[in-house]
Amino acid sequence: MRLGVLAMLLVASSLVLSAQTSLLTAEQRAQFHGPYSQPEDPFRLLGNIYYVGAKNIASYLISTPQGHILVDTGTKEMTPVVRGNIQALGFNVRDIKIMLSSHAHFDHIGGHAAMKKLTGARVMALRQDAEALEAGKDLSPLGDEGWEPVKVDRVLQDGDTVTLGETTLRAVWAPGHTPGCTVWTSSVQDAGKIFSFAIFGCGGPNAGVKLVGNPKFPTLVDDTLATFRKLKMLAPDIYVTGHPQMLFAGKIGRMKAGERPHALLDPGARAWTKMLDDAETNFMKRVEAERAQGSGR
Ligand SMILES: [Zn+2]
C-alpha cells in the first residue's frame, strides 16, 4: 500500500517536473522544426541586406565586398535552407566572415555550429548569450532545447560595433526574452537614400515564464522594462523580426520587385512603437497578475 502511494507520488512529481522543463507545447516545437523551417525563396530586402531564412524563422545576410555577415541561422533543420538560399543569390557561403545572432534560443542559433563549420566564420555574441552558445544549452528562463555548442570568437558588450567592409552593425543589448538578447542596428544605403534599420528578435519573455524573482534571471522585470524604453528610442525607418511571416505577409512580392517607397517603411516608427507598447502592456499585465497572486497568499 505504502509503496503504491509512493509510486503514485513519484509519477505525479515527475509529471510536474516534465511540465516545468518545457514551456513550449509539443505542437509548438513541431511547428518550429516543421512548417516554420520550410524553405522560403531568398530576396534582396534593402540595400546590401538579403533574406535567406525559412518560412517563419529569419536569417539575414549582409553582403560586403570584403565578405558577408550572417545574422541568425535558425533551427538545425534550416542549415540546408540557409545555405541553398545564399547560393541561389549567387553568393558563396565560404565568404561569410562573421556570424551574429538575435538571441540564444534553438530556433535562431540551432544551425550556428554547422554553419561555422561550413564557412569558417567568426561567431560574435553579447556575453550573456555567448555563454549559452558555448554551453550548447538554453540558459534563458525558457530553458528549452539545446544545440551543438559553438565557440564564440568575440564576446561583445552593449553598444559594440561589428564592421566588415563599409558595413557597421551596432549591438543593442535588449535583455528580456533572453539575458543576452541583441537588436542589431545599422544605417543602410538603398537607392541613394540612407535608412536606419534594425533586426529585432527580442520581445518580452516567452509565455509561461515566471517573471518576478525568476531564479534563472533575477533582474528580468527591471531589465525587460528598461529594454522596452531603450528600444522605443531607436525608432528605425525599417525593421525586420525573427519570425517574419506576419510582418512580410503580402509584401514579399513587393520587396522582390524592388518597390519604393519600401514595403516595410515605417513612417514615424508608428508600427515599431505600437509593437513595443503592446509587448510592454502585455508584459506589465503578467507582472501584475504574478504580484497579485503572490500577495494573495
Ligand atoms: Zn526566442
py3Dmol code that shows the C-alpha trace and the ligand (Angstrom):
import py3Dmol

protein = """\
ATOM      1  CA  MET A   1       0.000   0.000   0.000  1.00  0.00           C
ATOM      2  CA  ARG A   2       2.691   2.422   1.059  1.00  0.00           C
ATOM      3  CA  LEU A   3       4.747   1.505  -1.987  1.00  0.00           C
ATOM      4  CA  GLY A   4       1.728   2.134  -4.169  1.00  0.00           C
ATOM      5  CA  VAL A   5       1.268   5.619  -2.732  1.00  0.00           C
ATOM      6  CA  LEU A   6       4.979   6.311  -3.085  1.00  0.00           C
ATOM      7  CA  ALA A   7       4.888   5.190  -6.726  1.00  0.00           C
ATOM      8  CA  MET A   8       1.904   7.436  -7.372  1.00  0.00           C
ATOM      9  CA  LEU A   9       3.677  10.363  -5.752  1.00  0.00           C
ATOM     10  CA  LEU A  10       6.776   9.717  -7.860  1.00  0.00           C
ATOM     11  CA  VAL A  11       4.719   9.578 -11.048  1.00  0.00           C
ATOM     12  CA  ALA A  12       2.863  12.749 -10.075  1.00  0.00           C
ATOM     13  CA  SER A  13       6.064  14.642  -9.229  1.00  0.00           C
ATOM     14  CA  SER A  14       7.775  13.554 -12.442  1.00  0.00           C
ATOM     15  CA  LEU A  15       4.748  14.806 -14.370  1.00  0.00           C
ATOM     16  CA  VAL A  16       5.083  18.158 -12.634  1.00  0.00           C
ATOM     17  CA  LEU A  17       8.814  18.162 -13.413  1.00  0.00           C
ATOM     18  CA  SER A  18       8.350  17.342 -17.090  1.00  0.00           C
ATOM     19  CA  ALA A  19       5.688  20.027 -17.339  1.00  0.00           C
ATOM     20  CA  GLN A  20       8.169  22.515 -15.887  1.00  0.00           C
ATOM     21  CA  THR A  21      11.138  21.563 -18.058  1.00  0.00           C
ATOM     22  CA  SER A  22       9.426  22.812 -21.206  1.00  0.00           C
ATOM     23  CA  LEU A  23       7.163  25.794 -21.583  1.00  0.00           C
ATOM     24  CA  LEU A  24       6.631  25.063 -25.259  1.00  0.00           C
ATOM     25  CA  THR A  25       3.987  22.507 -26.195  1.00  0.00           C
ATOM     26  CA  ALA A  26       4.833  19.541 -28.415  1.00  0.00           C
ATOM     27  CA  GLU A  27       2.769  21.228 -31.142  1.00  0.00           C
ATOM     28  CA  GLN A  28       4.770  24.455 -30.861  1.00  0.00           C
ATOM     29  CA  ARG A  29       8.060  22.616 -31.061  1.00  0.00           C
ATOM     30  CA  ALA A  30       6.833  20.640 -34.081  1.00  0.00           C
ATOM     31  CA  GLN A  31       5.865  23.926 -35.719  1.00  0.00           C
ATOM     32  CA  PHE A  32       9.362  25.424 -35.226  1.00  0.00           C
ATOM     33  CA  HIS A  33      11.116  22.351 -36.621  1.00  0.00           C
ATOM     34  CA  GLY A  34       8.468  21.736 -39.323  1.00  0.00           C
ATOM     35  CA  PRO A  35       6.449  24.421 -41.156  1.00  0.00           C
ATOM     36  CA  TYR A  36       8.426  27.402 -39.796  1.00  0.00           C
ATOM     37  CA  SER A  37      11.696  25.838 -41.044  1.00  0.00           C
ATOM     38  CA  GLN A  38      10.401  25.137 -44.560  1.00  0.00           C
ATOM     39  CA  PRO A  39      12.264  26.886 -47.407  1.00  0.00           C
ATOM     40  CA  GLU A  40      11.353  30.404 -48.482  1.00  0.00           C
ATOM     41  CA  ASP A  41      12.777  31.938 -51.650  1.00  0.00           C
ATOM     42  CA  PRO A  42      15.571  34.371 -50.800  1.00  0.00           C
ATOM     43  CA  PHE A  43      15.355  38.002 -51.856  1.00  0.00           C
ATOM     44  CA  ARG A  44      17.089  41.350 -51.541  1.00  0.00           C
ATOM     45  CA  LEU A  45      15.455  43.141 -48.643  1.00  0.00           C
ATOM     46  CA  LEU A  46      17.129  46.541 -48.562  1.00  0.00           C
ATOM     47  CA  GLY A  47      20.486  47.820 -49.826  1.00  0.00           C
ATOM     48  CA  ASN A  48      23.042  45.083 -49.149  1.00  0.00           C
ATOM     49  CA  ILE A  49      20.711  43.067 -46.868  1.00  0.00           C
ATOM     50  CA  TYR A  50      19.143  39.816 -48.066  1.00  0.00           C
ATOM     51  CA  TYR A  51      16.536  37.499 -46.588  1.00  0.00           C
ATOM     52  CA  VAL A  52      17.976  33.964 -46.602  1.00  0.00           C
ATOM     53  CA  GLY A  53      15.776  32.374 -43.920  1.00  0.00           C
ATOM     54  CA  ALA A  54      12.832  29.983 -43.931  1.00  0.00           C
ATOM     55  CA  LYS A  55       9.025  30.432 -43.954  1.00  0.00           C
ATOM     56  CA  ASN A  56       8.778  31.826 -40.435  1.00  0.00           C
ATOM     57  CA  ILE A  57      12.277  31.830 -38.979  1.00  0.00           C
ATOM     58  CA  ALA A  58      14.603  34.518 -40.237  1.00  0.00           C
ATOM     59  CA  SER A  59      18.201  34.537 -41.344  1.00  0.00           C
ATOM     60  CA  TYR A  60      19.695  37.725 -42.775  1.00  0.00           C
ATOM     61  CA  LEU A  61      22.765  38.026 -44.978  1.00  0.00           C
ATOM     62  CA  ILE A  62      24.564  41.348 -45.142  1.00  0.00           C
ATOM     63  CA  SER A  63      26.840  41.380 -48.141  1.00  0.00           C
ATOM     64  CA  THR A  64      30.008  43.464 -48.491  1.00  0.00           C
ATOM     65  CA  PRO A  65      32.897  43.346 -50.964  1.00  0.00           C
ATOM     66  CA  GLN A  66      35.043  42.076 -48.061  1.00  0.00           C
ATOM     67  CA  GLY A  67      32.723  39.154 -47.288  1.00  0.00           C
ATOM     68  CA  HIS A  68      29.375  38.664 -45.597  1.00  0.00           C
ATOM     69  CA  ILE A  69      27.746  38.811 -42.195  1.00  0.00           C
ATOM     70  CA  LEU A  70      25.040  36.267 -41.322  1.00  0.00           C
ATOM     71  CA  VAL A  71      22.533  37.124 -38.583  1.00  0.00           C
ATOM     72  CA  ASP A  72      20.758  34.031 -37.139  1.00  0.00           C
ATOM     73  CA  THR A  73      20.968  30.511 -38.537  1.00  0.00           C
ATOM     74  CA  GLY A  74      17.523  29.237 -37.460  1.00  0.00           C
ATOM     75  CA  THR A  75      16.753  25.693 -36.373  1.00  0.00           C
ATOM     76  CA  LYS A  76      19.152  22.839 -37.087  1.00  0.00           C
ATOM     77  CA  GLU A  77      16.794  21.810 -39.928  1.00  0.00           C
ATOM     78  CA  MET A  78      17.412  25.154 -41.618  1.00  0.00           C
ATOM     79  CA  THR A  79      21.119  24.775 -42.378  1.00  0.00           C
ATOM     80  CA  PRO A  80      20.498  23.418 -45.931  1.00  0.00           C
ATOM     81  CA  VAL A  81      17.760  26.047 -46.430  1.00  0.00           C
ATOM     82  CA  VAL A  82      20.030  28.959 -45.491  1.00  0.00           C
ATOM     83  CA  ARG A  83      22.990  27.551 -47.416  1.00  0.00           C
ATOM     84  CA  GLY A  84      20.816  26.946 -50.523  1.00  0.00           C
ATOM     85  CA  ASN A  85      19.348  30.453 -50.305  1.00  0.00           C
ATOM     86  CA  ILE A  86      22.783  32.071 -50.084  1.00  0.00           C
ATOM     87  CA  GLN A  87      23.956  30.084 -53.118  1.00  0.00           C
ATOM     88  CA  ALA A  88      20.749  30.838 -55.050  1.00  0.00           C
ATOM     89  CA  LEU A  89      21.515  34.558 -54.645  1.00  0.00           C
ATOM     90  CA  GLY A  90      24.912  33.944 -56.235  1.00  0.00           C
ATOM     91  CA  PHE A  91      26.949  34.261 -53.030  1.00  0.00           C
ATOM     92  CA  ASN A  92      29.499  31.807 -51.687  1.00  0.00           C
ATOM     93  CA  VAL A  93      28.930  30.560 -48.113  1.00  0.00           C
ATOM     94  CA  ARG A  94      32.710  30.476 -47.668  1.00  0.00           C
ATOM     95  CA  ASP A  95      32.642  34.278 -47.951  1.00  0.00           C
ATOM     96  CA  ILE A  96      30.669  34.566 -44.695  1.00  0.00           C
ATOM     97  CA  LYS A  97      33.208  36.045 -42.295  1.00  0.00           C
ATOM     98  CA  ILE A  98      31.042  36.887 -39.284  1.00  0.00           C
ATOM     99  CA  MET A  99      28.053  35.157 -37.689  1.00  0.00           C
ATOM    100  CA  LEU A 100      25.762  37.040 -35.311  1.00  0.00           C
ATOM    101  CA  SER A 101      22.533  36.206 -33.521  1.00  0.00           C
ATOM    102  CA  SER A 102      19.394  37.843 -32.202  1.00  0.00           C
ATOM    103  CA  HIS A 103      19.262  35.545 -29.179  1.00  0.00           C
ATOM    104  CA  ALA A 104      20.324  32.143 -27.910  1.00  0.00           C
ATOM    105  CA  HIS A 105      17.216  30.022 -28.472  1.00  0.00           C
ATOM    106  CA  PHE A 106      17.216  26.789 -30.502  1.00  0.00           C
ATOM    107  CA  ASP A 107      15.081  28.275 -33.283  1.00  0.00           C
ATOM    108  CA  HIS A 108      17.572  31.100 -34.011  1.00  0.00           C
ATOM    109  CA  ILE A 109      21.039  29.662 -33.367  1.00  0.00           C
ATOM    110  CA  GLY A 110      20.350  25.932 -33.836  1.00  0.00           C
ATOM    111  CA  GLY A 111      22.376  25.997 -37.057  1.00  0.00           C
ATOM    112  CA  HIS A 112      25.329  28.006 -35.711  1.00  0.00           C
ATOM    113  CA  ALA A 113      27.747  25.101 -35.168  1.00  0.00           C
ATOM    114  CA  ALA A 114      27.044  23.570 -38.605  1.00  0.00           C
ATOM    115  CA  MET A 115      27.251  26.956 -40.341  1.00  0.00           C
ATOM    116  CA  LYS A 116      30.516  27.822 -38.592  1.00  0.00           C
ATOM    117  CA  LYS A 117      31.974  24.548 -39.917  1.00  0.00           C
ATOM    118  CA  LEU A 118      30.739  25.323 -43.442  1.00  0.00           C
ATOM    119  CA  THR A 119      32.009  28.883 -43.502  1.00  0.00           C
ATOM    120  CA  GLY A 120      34.855  29.199 -41.017  1.00  0.00           C
ATOM    121  CA  ALA A 121      33.212  32.459 -39.903  1.00  0.00           C
ATOM    122  CA  ARG A 122      33.940  34.168 -36.582  1.00  0.00           C
ATOM    123  CA  VAL A 123      30.991  33.921 -34.201  1.00  0.00           C
ATOM    124  CA  MET A 124      30.244  37.035 -32.157  1.00  0.00           C
ATOM    125  CA  ALA A 125      27.638  37.443 -29.423  1.00  0.00           C
ATOM    126  CA  LEU A 126      26.847  39.500 -26.358  1.00  0.00           C
ATOM    127  CA  ARG A 127      28.314  37.979 -23.206  1.00  0.00           C
ATOM    128  CA  GLN A 128      25.090  36.647 -21.667  1.00  0.00           C
ATOM    129  CA  ASP A 129      24.141  34.784 -24.834  1.00  0.00           C
ATOM    130  CA  ALA A 130      27.743  33.844 -25.650  1.00  0.00           C
ATOM    131  CA  GLU A 131      27.728  31.677 -22.510  1.00  0.00           C
ATOM    132  CA  ALA A 132      24.650  29.817 -23.769  1.00  0.00           C
ATOM    133  CA  LEU A 133      26.078  29.421 -27.290  1.00  0.00           C
ATOM    134  CA  GLU A 134      29.260  27.878 -25.905  1.00  0.00           C
ATOM    135  CA  ALA A 135      27.420  25.698 -23.377  1.00  0.00           C
ATOM    136  CA  GLY A 136      25.048  24.335 -26.025  1.00  0.00           C
ATOM    137  CA  LYS A 137      22.269  24.984 -23.519  1.00  0.00           C
ATOM    138  CA  ASP A 138      19.317  27.317 -23.331  1.00  0.00           C
ATOM    139  CA  LEU A 139      20.276  29.296 -20.215  1.00  0.00           C
ATOM    140  CA  SER A 140      17.298  31.651 -20.530  1.00  0.00           C
ATOM    141  CA  PRO A 141      14.144  31.244 -18.424  1.00  0.00           C
ATOM    142  CA  LEU A 142      12.602  29.332 -21.349  1.00  0.00           C
ATOM    143  CA  GLY A 143      15.187  26.602 -20.714  1.00  0.00           C
ATOM    144  CA  ASP A 144      14.196  24.660 -23.797  1.00  0.00           C
ATOM    145  CA  GLU A 145      16.152  22.547 -26.296  1.00  0.00           C
ATOM    146  CA  GLY A 146      19.900  22.908 -26.532  1.00  0.00           C
ATOM    147  CA  TRP A 147      22.140  22.811 -29.582  1.00  0.00           C
ATOM    148  CA  GLU A 148      25.612  21.766 -30.649  1.00  0.00           C
ATOM    149  CA  PRO A 149      27.984  24.015 -28.646  1.00  0.00           C
ATOM    150  CA  VAL A 150      29.712  26.660 -30.728  1.00  0.00           C
ATOM    151  CA  LYS A 151      32.831  28.653 -29.888  1.00  0.00           C
ATOM    152  CA  VAL A 152      32.304  32.401 -29.622  1.00  0.00           C
ATOM    153  CA  ASP A 153      35.321  34.165 -31.131  1.00  0.00           C
ATOM    154  CA  ARG A 154      34.419  37.649 -29.984  1.00  0.00           C
ATOM    155  CA  VAL A 155      32.339  38.444 -26.913  1.00  0.00           C
ATOM    156  CA  LEU A 156      30.505  41.727 -27.291  1.00  0.00           C
ATOM    157  CA  GLN A 157      29.141  44.316 -24.914  1.00  0.00           C
ATOM    158  CA  ASP A 158      26.195  46.653 -25.227  1.00  0.00           C
ATOM    159  CA  GLY A 159      26.860  49.233 -27.956  1.00  0.00           C
ATOM    160  CA  ASP A 160      29.804  47.408 -29.508  1.00  0.00           C
ATOM    161  CA  THR A 161      30.058  47.605 -33.271  1.00  0.00           C
ATOM    162  CA  VAL A 162      30.841  44.935 -35.821  1.00  0.00           C
ATOM    163  CA  THR A 163      32.361  46.167 -39.064  1.00  0.00           C
ATOM    164  CA  LEU A 164      33.031  44.399 -42.342  1.00  0.00           C
ATOM    165  CA  GLY A 165      33.835  46.367 -45.467  1.00  0.00           C
ATOM    166  CA  GLU A 166      31.748  49.542 -45.418  1.00  0.00           C
ATOM    167  CA  THR A 167      29.047  47.993 -43.227  1.00  0.00           C
ATOM    168  CA  THR A 168      28.831  48.555 -39.487  1.00  0.00           C
ATOM    169  CA  LEU A 169      26.269  46.915 -37.230  1.00  0.00           C
ATOM    170  CA  ARG A 170      25.710  48.025 -33.655  1.00  0.00           C
ATOM    171  CA  ALA A 171      24.744  45.580 -30.916  1.00  0.00           C
ATOM    172  CA  VAL A 172      21.937  46.965 -28.772  1.00  0.00           C
ATOM    173  CA  TRP A 173      21.662  44.842 -25.651  1.00  0.00           C
ATOM    174  CA  ALA A 174      17.969  44.122 -25.105  1.00  0.00           C
ATOM    175  CA  PRO A 175      17.654  41.654 -22.208  1.00  0.00           C
ATOM    176  CA  GLY A 176      14.238  40.161 -21.504  1.00  0.00           C
ATOM    177  CA  HIS A 177      13.453  37.383 -23.955  1.00  0.00           C
ATOM    178  CA  THR A 178      16.905  36.001 -23.142  1.00  0.00           C
ATOM    179  CA  PRO A 179      19.520  37.634 -20.881  1.00  0.00           C
ATOM    180  CA  GLY A 180      21.726  38.441 -23.896  1.00  0.00           C
ATOM    181  CA  CYS A 181      19.097  39.302 -26.468  1.00  0.00           C
ATOM    182  CA  THR A 182      20.533  41.637 -29.096  1.00  0.00           C
ATOM    183  CA  VAL A 183      18.871  44.052 -31.500  1.00  0.00           C
ATOM    184  CA  TRP A 184      21.179  44.788 -34.442  1.00  0.00           C
ATOM    185  CA  THR A 185      21.025  48.257 -35.924  1.00  0.00           C
ATOM    186  CA  SER A 186      22.676  49.779 -38.958  1.00  0.00           C
ATOM    187  CA  SER A 187      22.495  52.602 -41.472  1.00  0.00           C
ATOM    188  CA  VAL A 188      21.710  51.114 -44.851  1.00  0.00           C
ATOM    189  CA  GLN A 189      22.165  52.834 -48.158  1.00  0.00           C
ATOM    190  CA  ASP A 190      19.426  51.980 -50.636  1.00  0.00           C
ATOM    191  CA  ALA A 191      18.745  53.661 -53.988  1.00  0.00           C
ATOM    192  CA  GLY A 192      20.632  56.793 -52.954  1.00  0.00           C
ATOM    193  CA  LYS A 193      18.986  57.151 -49.541  1.00  0.00           C
ATOM    194  CA  ILE A 194      20.102  56.210 -46.052  1.00  0.00           C
ATOM    195  CA  PHE A 195      17.738  54.227 -43.826  1.00  0.00           C
ATOM    196  CA  SER A 196      18.059  53.370 -40.159  1.00  0.00           C
ATOM    197  CA  PHE A 197      17.495  49.643 -39.967  1.00  0.00           C
ATOM    198  CA  ALA A 198      17.002  47.167 -37.129  1.00  0.00           C
ATOM    199  CA  ILE A 199      16.900  43.408 -36.830  1.00  0.00           C
ATOM    200  CA  PHE A 200      14.581  42.789 -33.896  1.00  0.00           C
ATOM    201  CA  GLY A 201      14.206  39.360 -32.329  1.00  0.00           C
ATOM    202  CA  CYS A 202      13.706  40.281 -28.697  1.00  0.00           C
ATOM    203  CA  GLY A 203      10.191  40.850 -27.401  1.00  0.00           C
ATOM    204  CA  GLY A 204       9.181  40.049 -23.853  1.00  0.00           C
ATOM    205  CA  PRO A 205       9.846  36.719 -22.151  1.00  0.00           C
ATOM    206  CA  ASN A 206       8.083  33.620 -23.505  1.00  0.00           C
ATOM    207  CA  ALA A 207       4.569  32.797 -22.293  1.00  0.00           C
ATOM    208  CA  GLY A 208       4.651  30.796 -19.086  1.00  0.00           C
ATOM    209  CA  VAL A 209       7.997  32.170 -17.902  1.00  0.00           C
ATOM    210  CA  LYS A 210       7.932  33.258 -14.253  1.00  0.00           C
ATOM    211  CA  LEU A 211       8.742  36.943 -14.345  1.00  0.00           C
ATOM    212  CA  VAL A 212       9.056  38.159 -10.751  1.00  0.00           C
ATOM    213  CA  GLY A 213      12.066  36.725  -8.932  1.00  0.00           C
ATOM    214  CA  ASN A 214      12.921  34.171 -11.614  1.00  0.00           C
ATOM    215  CA  PRO A 215      15.965  32.322 -10.208  1.00  0.00           C
ATOM    216  CA  LYS A 216      17.436  31.964 -13.721  1.00  0.00           C
ATOM    217  CA  PHE A 217      17.072  35.681 -14.385  1.00  0.00           C
ATOM    218  CA  PRO A 218      16.549  37.622 -11.136  1.00  0.00           C
ATOM    219  CA  THR A 219      16.652  41.051 -12.834  1.00  0.00           C
ATOM    220  CA  LEU A 220      14.176  40.039 -15.555  1.00  0.00           C
ATOM    221  CA  VAL A 221      11.401  42.543 -14.720  1.00  0.00           C
ATOM    222  CA  ASP A 222      13.598  45.641 -14.437  1.00  0.00           C
ATOM    223  CA  ASP A 223      15.760  44.610 -17.395  1.00  0.00           C
ATOM    224  CA  THR A 224      12.770  43.982 -19.663  1.00  0.00           C
ATOM    225  CA  LEU A 225      11.156  47.327 -18.786  1.00  0.00           C
ATOM    226  CA  ALA A 226      14.465  49.101 -19.477  1.00  0.00           C
ATOM    227  CA  THR A 227      14.677  47.234 -22.801  1.00  0.00           C
ATOM    228  CA  PHE A 228      11.242  48.497 -23.881  1.00  0.00           C
ATOM    229  CA  ARG A 229      12.241  52.086 -23.044  1.00  0.00           C
ATOM    230  CA  LYS A 230      15.572  51.770 -24.824  1.00  0.00           C
ATOM    231  CA  LEU A 231      14.180  50.137 -27.961  1.00  0.00           C
ATOM    232  CA  LYS A 232      11.427  52.725 -28.397  1.00  0.00           C
ATOM    233  CA  MET A 233      14.174  55.350 -28.705  1.00  0.00           C
ATOM    234  CA  LEU A 234      15.690  53.518 -31.696  1.00  0.00           C
ATOM    235  CA  ALA A 235      12.676  54.186 -33.927  1.00  0.00           C
ATOM    236  CA  PRO A 236      14.205  52.682 -37.098  1.00  0.00           C
ATOM    237  CA  ASP A 237      12.892  53.561 -40.568  1.00  0.00           C
ATOM    238  CA  ILE A 238      12.691  49.863 -41.390  1.00  0.00           C
ATOM    239  CA  TYR A 239      12.798  46.877 -39.061  1.00  0.00           C
ATOM    240  CA  VAL A 240      12.585  43.132 -39.504  1.00  0.00           C
ATOM    241  CA  THR A 241      11.859  40.369 -36.998  1.00  0.00           C
ATOM    242  CA  GLY A 242      12.992  36.870 -36.097  1.00  0.00           C
ATOM    243  CA  HIS A 243       9.640  35.278 -37.026  1.00  0.00           C
ATOM    244  CA  PRO A 244       8.766  37.485 -40.013  1.00  0.00           C
ATOM    245  CA  GLN A 245       5.802  35.690 -41.604  1.00  0.00           C
ATOM    246  CA  MET A 246       3.247  38.201 -40.319  1.00  0.00           C
ATOM    247  CA  LEU A 247       5.443  41.226 -40.980  1.00  0.00           C
ATOM    248  CA  PHE A 248       6.169  40.034 -44.533  1.00  0.00           C
ATOM    249  CA  ALA A 249       2.581  38.926 -45.332  1.00  0.00           C
ATOM    250  CA  GLY A 250       1.556  40.329 -48.720  1.00  0.00           C
ATOM    251  CA  LYS A 251       4.865  42.198 -49.017  1.00  0.00           C
ATOM    252  CA  ILE A 252       7.394  39.631 -50.250  1.00  0.00           C
ATOM    253  CA  GLY A 253       6.399  40.124 -53.905  1.00  0.00           C
ATOM    254  CA  ARG A 254       6.675  43.893 -53.479  1.00  0.00           C
ATOM    255  CA  MET A 255      10.120  43.551 -51.888  1.00  0.00           C
ATOM    256  CA  LYS A 256      11.277  41.190 -54.653  1.00  0.00           C
ATOM    257  CA  ALA A 257      10.050  43.705 -57.228  1.00  0.00           C
ATOM    258  CA  GLY A 258      12.122  46.411 -55.505  1.00  0.00           C
ATOM    259  CA  GLU A 259       9.092  48.651 -54.901  1.00  0.00           C
ATOM    260  CA  ARG A 260       9.933  52.053 -53.395  1.00  0.00           C
ATOM    261  CA  PRO A 261       8.912  53.503 -51.004  1.00  0.00           C
ATOM    262  CA  HIS A 262       9.896  50.223 -49.375  1.00  0.00           C
ATOM    263  CA  ALA A 263       7.051  47.873 -48.413  1.00  0.00           C
ATOM    264  CA  LEU A 264       8.355  47.784 -44.815  1.00  0.00           C
ATOM    265  CA  LEU A 265       8.964  51.522 -44.437  1.00  0.00           C
ATOM    266  CA  ASP A 266       7.541  52.602 -41.080  1.00  0.00           C
ATOM    267  CA  PRO A 267       6.993  56.379 -41.145  1.00  0.00           C
ATOM    268  CA  GLY A 268       7.311  57.944 -37.706  1.00  0.00           C
ATOM    269  CA  ALA A 269       8.131  54.490 -36.310  1.00  0.00           C
ATOM    270  CA  ARG A 270       4.420  54.009 -35.663  1.00  0.00           C
ATOM    271  CA  ALA A 271       4.422  50.230 -36.182  1.00  0.00           C
ATOM    272  CA  TRP A 272       7.660  49.890 -34.197  1.00  0.00           C
ATOM    273  CA  THR A 273       6.297  51.904 -31.277  1.00  0.00           C
ATOM    274  CA  LYS A 274       2.958  50.072 -31.307  1.00  0.00           C
ATOM    275  CA  MET A 275       4.700  46.696 -31.330  1.00  0.00           C
ATOM    276  CA  LEU A 276       6.757  47.676 -28.280  1.00  0.00           C
ATOM    277  CA  ASP A 277       3.837  49.372 -26.500  1.00  0.00           C
ATOM    278  CA  ASP A 278       1.706  46.236 -26.959  1.00  0.00           C
ATOM    279  CA  ALA A 279       4.524  43.997 -25.762  1.00  0.00           C
ATOM    280  CA  GLU A 280       5.073  46.227 -22.721  1.00  0.00           C
ATOM    281  CA  THR A 281       1.360  46.306 -21.856  1.00  0.00           C
ATOM    282  CA  ASN A 282       1.150  42.534 -22.115  1.00  0.00           C
ATOM    283  CA  PHE A 283       4.303  42.192 -20.015  1.00  0.00           C
ATOM    284  CA  MET A 284       3.014  44.529 -17.267  1.00  0.00           C
ATOM    285  CA  LYS A 285      -0.279  42.584 -17.104  1.00  0.00           C
ATOM    286  CA  ARG A 286       1.671  39.406 -16.494  1.00  0.00           C
ATOM    287  CA  VAL A 287       3.847  41.064 -13.841  1.00  0.00           C
ATOM    288  CA  GLU A 288       0.793  42.495 -12.052  1.00  0.00           C
ATOM    289  CA  ALA A 289      -1.007  39.139 -12.213  1.00  0.00           C
ATOM    290  CA  GLU A 290       2.014  37.449 -10.613  1.00  0.00           C
ATOM    291  CA  ARG A 291       2.301  40.105  -7.922  1.00  0.00           C
ATOM    292  CA  ALA A 292      -1.442  39.879  -7.142  1.00  0.00           C
ATOM    293  CA  GLN A 293      -1.103  36.108  -6.820  1.00  0.00           C
ATOM    294  CA  GLY A 294       1.974  36.463  -4.624  1.00  0.00           C
ATOM    295  CA  SER A 295       0.380  38.973  -2.231  1.00  0.00           C
ATOM    296  CA  GLY A 296      -2.847  36.913  -2.051  1.00  0.00           C
ATOM    297  CA  ARG A 297      -1.051  34.029  -0.372  1.00  0.00           C
TER     298      ARG A 297
END
"""
ligand_1 = """\
1
ZN
Zn 13.227 33.042 -28.702
"""
view = py3Dmol.view(width=600, height=400)
view.addModel(protein, "pdb")
view.setStyle({"model": 0}, {"cartoon": {"style": "trace"}})
view.addModel(ligand_1, "xyz")
view.setStyle({"model": 1}, {"stick": {}})
view.zoomTo()
view.show()
